[in-house]
Amino acid sequence: MVDTCPKCRKGTLHWDTRRLRDHPVDIYACGRCQHAVAEEDWTVPLHPPEAGCCRNCGGHRRSNTCTQCGLTAVEDAEVHQELRALIDPNLDLLSAALSAEEGGRKLLALKLATAACLDGSNRSPARLLRLSILQDLGELGAALSDCKHWIRGEGARSSVAWAVYGEMLLNNLRQGEATEAFRVALELDPEDQMTRASLSKHLYAMGRFAQARQGAESVLAAKPGGRAERLAVGVMARYAEHLMRQGDVVAVRNVLDALGEEMLDLNARLLALDAWLHWSEGHAEAAREALQQANRLDADDRLVNELKDVVGLKRSWWSWN
């Protein structure tokens, strides 16, 4: 049953996590007038979870008591079982954390995910959830520190841990270290096409165009489908556009021919490049048809709109229906 706001009588109440008093707070509020009905201001566990630490705040214990929040080990465990029961007493810690996040209670989800990292049976998924929530809450430094702690410990031989660490480093503008982290991930799992595609995108952004193309082609050769394939196609499209702006018709044609017509038909940027090639080769009608198709796929694409004028065809020629 959906709760109606007691103040405006029109909006519905839902959980949301906002930043108040310099830290995140879970608030049950109206989506229309923002009136808050309830507020849950839990201790935020920012420190990386490690054996023996306090689940509540991440602090260390002395004489069985946390030196930061004062909870004993027994009290700490009881608190998190009570938090789990707030969501659903039939769920384990990780499932309760996922449910809390889906329901908008990200701070509560963070606490449950932290406990699941230490007490749950699925520690890697719990760690990934914790890292995702930390980033959502704007705690990028804490997320990076947590992930670094992970790859130095039980995640040292995990390709997933190293790949996530690479993404964290990118978020913190540490490009060189991110490149190395992605490469370690691929050494641990050479078949991880998503990481290979991410590395290719990263290399392109760093201006290492040949390496980026090589990595993207390797991904496409594996035919992974899904996000990895789309990311690799995007890298190839950006690379071909780079060649286009250098005026290298032959090189652009080689890239598009290697990708094949089927791949072109799924990507507006590649179709726009195909239009540019046709125009450069003196085939105005073929250019018109390719750009019309690109426009149907993505009318907002920057290159598609740029080429409406650049290819030398008057705007009045075009029909975008």
VEXTI-734941 format. One line per 10 residues: number of its first residue (from 1); their letters; for each residue x, y, z of C-alpha. Coordinates in steps of 0.001 Angstrom, whole numbers. Example, Ala and Ser with C-alpha at 12.3 -4.5 7.8 and 13.67 -1.06 7.14 Angstrom:
<atoms>
1> AS> 12300 -4500 7800 ~ 13670 -1060 7140
</atoms>
This chain:
<atoms>
1> MVDTCPKCRK> 0 0 0 ~ 1326 3457 -951 ~ 1335 6057 1844 ~ -115 9485 1056 ~ 1586 12616 2370 ~ -188 13844 5551 ~ 698 17450 4691 ~ -263 18051 1058 ~ -2611 15037 817 ~ -1617 14551 -2821
11> GTLHWDTRRL> 1939 13278 -2995 ~ 3143 9792 -2085 ~ 5775 8981 511 ~ 8964 7173 -378 ~ 12432 6601 1034 ~ 15323 8705 -238 ~ 18888 9245 950 ~ 19965 12870 1287 ~ 23057 14554 2581 ~ 22330 16447 5798
21> RDHPVDIYAC> 24742 17690 8442 ~ 27670 16623 6237 ~ 26666 12952 6054 ~ 23972 10839 4361 ~ 20593 10349 6039 ~ 17677 8098 5001 ~ 14472 10155 4837 ~ 10869 9053 4327 ~ 9389 12033 2516 ~ 6770 13224 54
31> GRCQHAVAEE> 7866 13182 -3545 ~ 5616 16181 -4272 ~ 6096 18685 -1433 ~ 9246 17130 126 ~ 7641 16999 3577 ~ 9661 14563 5722 ~ 7731 12108 7880 ~ 10653 10067 9241 ~ 14441 10298 9332 ~ 17005 7565 9987
41> DWTVPLHPPE> 20404 8973 10896 ~ 22621 5886 11178 ~ 26377 5852 11802 ~ 28082 5761 8393 ~ 30592 2854 8088 ~ 33233 4438 5852 ~ 36285 2443 6933 ~ 37064 -723 4930 ~ 35553 -3801 6601 ~ 38161 -6194 7963
51> AGCCRNCGGH> 38116 -9129 10351 ~ 37584 -8067 13933 ~ 36505 -4522 13142 ~ 33246 -2916 14245 ~ 30498 -3405 11676 ~ 28736 -284 12906 ~ 31498 2241 12242 ~ 34576 324 11076 ~ 36548 1103 14216 ~ 38841 -1277 16086
61> RRSNTCTQCG> 37983 -2973 19345 ~ 39912 -2850 22585 ~ 38831 -5201 25365 ~ 35945 -6296 23105 ~ 34599 -2733 22808 ~ 34830 -437 19772 ~ 37117 2488 20493 ~ 35010 4765 18258 ~ 31307 4011 18786 ~ 31505 2049 22058
71> LTAVEDAEVH> 29561 -1034 20904 ~ 30675 -4436 22125 ~ 30976 -7287 19629 ~ 27677 -8742 20853 ~ 25895 -5385 20621 ~ 27337 -4826 17154 ~ 25985 -8158 15907 ~ 22588 -7549 17533 ~ 22279 -4083 15956 ~ 22808 -5446 12454
81> QELRALIDPN> 20398 -8323 12952 ~ 17816 -5747 14045 ~ 18541 -3663 10939 ~ 18116 -6772 8769 ~ 14782 -7450 10444 ~ 13656 -3900 9640 ~ 13729 -4888 5975 ~ 12629 -8516 6244 ~ 13484 -11029 8995 ~ 13419 -13822 6397
91> LDLLSAALSA> 16247 -12314 4318 ~ 19972 -12731 4865 ~ 22214 -9685 5226 ~ 23040 -9313 1519 ~ 19449 -9818 351 ~ 18246 -7319 2929 ~ 20889 -4833 1759 ~ 19742 -5219 -1864 ~ 16127 -4776 -837 ~ 16956 -1664 1215
101> EEGGRKLLAL> 18838 -119 -1706 ~ 15994 -860 -4111 ~ 13616 783 -1657 ~ 15678 3972 -1511 ~ 17250 3427 1939 ~ 20856 3566 780 ~ 22391 4342 4153 ~ 20692 1333 5718 ~ 21738 -718 2673 ~ 25343 380 3204
111> KLATAACLDG> 25289 -815 6809 ~ 23785 -4174 5865 ~ 26209 -4643 2953 ~ 29113 -3862 5276 ~ 27946 -6520 7720 ~ 27478 -8962 4830 ~ 31110 -8380 3785 ~ 32171 -9798 7152 ~ 29430 -12239 8096 ~ 27757 -13268 4853
121> SNRSPARLLR> 28448 -16245 2605 ~ 28611 -14121 -590 ~ 31324 -11651 308 ~ 32317 -10476 -3174 ~ 28769 -9426 -4187 ~ 28415 -7735 -798 ~ 31665 -5842 -1377 ~ 30561 -4765 -4838 ~ 27253 -3521 -3449 ~ 29024 -1626 -674
131> LSILQDLGEL> 31359 38 -3185 ~ 28459 978 -5459 ~ 26532 2562 -2590 ~ 29564 4504 -1360 ~ 29907 6018 -4828 ~ 26180 6806 -4997 ~ 26518 8623 -1681 ~ 29402 10712 -3043 ~ 32007 9003 -855 ~ 34513 8441 -3686
141> GAALSDCKHW> 37558 8589 -1417 ~ 36107 5989 932 ~ 35155 3767 -2014 ~ 38686 3938 -3418 ~ 40239 3193 -27 ~ 37864 270 443 ~ 38647 -1185 -2981 ~ 42397 -787 -2448 ~ 42046 -2662 832 ~ 40124 -5382 -1058
151> IRGEGARSSV> 42738 -5967 -3769 ~ 45472 -6069 -1121 ~ 43582 -8761 767 ~ 41099 -11414 -271 ~ 40503 -9756 -3652 ~ 44155 -9960 -4699 ~ 43460 -12814 -7145 ~ 40050 -11558 -8229 ~ 39816 -10091 -11724 ~ 36530 -8444 -10715
161> AWAVYGEMLL> 38168 -6701 -7754 ~ 40989 -5352 -9919 ~ 38587 -4224 -12667 ~ 36462 -2342 -10122 ~ 39638 -851 -8652 ~ 40504 412 -12137 ~ 37116 2099 -12433 ~ 37573 3656 -8978 ~ 40959 5039 -9988 ~ 39433 6544 -13124
171> NNLRQGEATE> 36754 8213 -10998 ~ 39563 9757 -8977 ~ 41454 10879 -12136 ~ 44386 8505 -11591 ~ 44667 7318 -15183 ~ 48069 5638 -15147 ~ 47218 3515 -12118 ~ 43832 2668 -13646 ~ 45539 1313 -16766 ~ 47704 -969 -14660
181> AFRVALELDP> 44729 -2175 -12611 ~ 42801 -3098 -15770 ~ 45827 -4985 -17081 ~ 46153 -6967 -13848 ~ 42440 -7845 -14135 ~ 43001 -9148 -17679 ~ 46045 -11156 -16612 ~ 43849 -12860 -14017 ~ 41013 -13417 -16508 ~ 41938 -12951 -20183
191> EDQMTRASLS> 38344 -13776 -21194 ~ 36871 -10784 -19328 ~ 35656 -8869 -22377 ~ 33939 -6148 -20354 ~ 37228 -5182 -18712 ~ 39028 -5350 -22063 ~ 36413 -3025 -23565 ~ 36719 -644 -20598 ~ 40493 -608 -20975 ~ 40126 153 -24696
201> KHLYAMGRFA> 37854 3101 -23944 ~ 40309 4335 -21323 ~ 43286 4000 -23704 ~ 41431 5972 -26352 ~ 40762 8767 -23858 ~ 44500 8839 -23116 ~ 45293 9219 -26829 ~ 46641 5696 -27284 ~ 44577 5177 -30401 ~ 46304 2123 -31865
211> QARQGAESVL> 46162 212 -28568 ~ 42520 1220 -28098 ~ 41620 -65 -31564 ~ 43501 -3323 -31000 ~ 41667 -3949 -27735 ~ 38255 -3110 -29197 ~ 38831 -5391 -32185 ~ 39806 -8188 -29801 ~ 36523 -7745 -27924 ~ 34464 -7751 -31125
221> AAKPGGRAER> 36249 -10856 -32380 ~ 35035 -12673 -29254 ~ 31409 -11668 -30049 ~ 30462 -11129 -26379 ~ 27247 -9234 -27097 ~ 25726 -6942 -24478 ~ 27458 -3973 -22931 ~ 31013 -5111 -23696 ~ 30265 -5284 -27413 ~ 28472 -1922 -27416
231> LAVGVMARYA> 31420 -320 -25615 ~ 33889 -1785 -28102 ~ 31800 -583 -31052 ~ 31754 2865 -29467 ~ 35549 2865 -29277 ~ 35777 1885 -32935 ~ 33324 4634 -33875 ~ 35370 7253 -31997 ~ 38570 5941 -33599 ~ 37061 6092 -37088
241> EHLMRQGDVV> 35824 9628 -36403 ~ 39384 10569 -35361 ~ 40595 9276 -38725 ~ 37795 11146 -40513 ~ 38895 14445 -38987 ~ 42367 13757 -40321 ~ 40804 13337 -43768 ~ 42008 9736 -44097 ~ 39329 8244 -46343 ~ 41179 4961 -46894
251> AVRNVLDALG> 41732 4343 -43169 ~ 38083 5071 -42332 ~ 36945 2722 -45090 ~ 39232 -21 -43741 ~ 37738 334 -40239 ~ 34136 267 -41463 ~ 34753 -2650 -43827 ~ 36334 -4625 -40983 ~ 33288 -4013 -38790 ~ 30842 -5090 -41495
261> EEMLDLNARL> 27453 -3789 -42605 ~ 25567 -5539 -39804 ~ 27512 -3610 -37170 ~ 27112 -330 -39063 ~ 23346 -729 -39191 ~ 23190 -730 -35365 ~ 25255 2400 -34701 ~ 24309 5952 -35756 ~ 27883 7269 -35503 ~ 29209 4547 -37797
271> LALDAWLHWS> 26425 5187 -40304 ~ 27283 8885 -40256 ~ 30892 8005 -41008 ~ 29694 5779 -43829 ~ 27763 8775 -45192 ~ 30933 10873 -45031 ~ 32819 8186 -46945 ~ 30189 8055 -49674 ~ 30269 11833 -49988 ~ 34093 11844 -50095
281> EGHAEAAREA> 33990 9238 -52851 ~ 31494 11303 -54857 ~ 28369 9226 -54134 ~ 25899 11876 -52954 ~ 22782 9698 -53067 ~ 24408 6917 -51037 ~ 25589 9549 -48543 ~ 22058 10873 -48240 ~ 20613 7416 -47587 ~ 23238 6503 -44983
291> LQQANRLDAD> 22783 9768 -43080 ~ 19001 9436 -43155 ~ 19363 5982 -41611 ~ 21765 7332 -38999 ~ 19298 10083 -38142 ~ 16515 7557 -37663 ~ 18687 5666 -35190 ~ 19794 8724 -33207 ~ 18649 12172 -34283 ~ 20591 13763 -31418
301> DRLVNELKDV> 23983 12328 -32348 ~ 26523 15134 -32657 ~ 28251 13802 -35777 ~ 24968 13039 -37526 ~ 23861 16642 -37133 ~ 27275 18020 -38026 ~ 27372 16077 -41285 ~ 23990 17345 -42406 ~ 25877 20489 -43409 ~ 29459 19260 -43781
311> VGLKRSWWSW> 28829 16684 -46502 ~ 27888 19517 -48842 ~ 24243 18582 -49270 ~ 21743 21355 -48689 ~ 19492 20935 -45660 ~ 16429 21256 -47905 ~ 17365 17952 -49529 ~ 16662 16057 -46342 ~ 13422 14509 -45202 ~ 13593 13186 -41629
321> N> 10373 11239 -41522
</atoms>
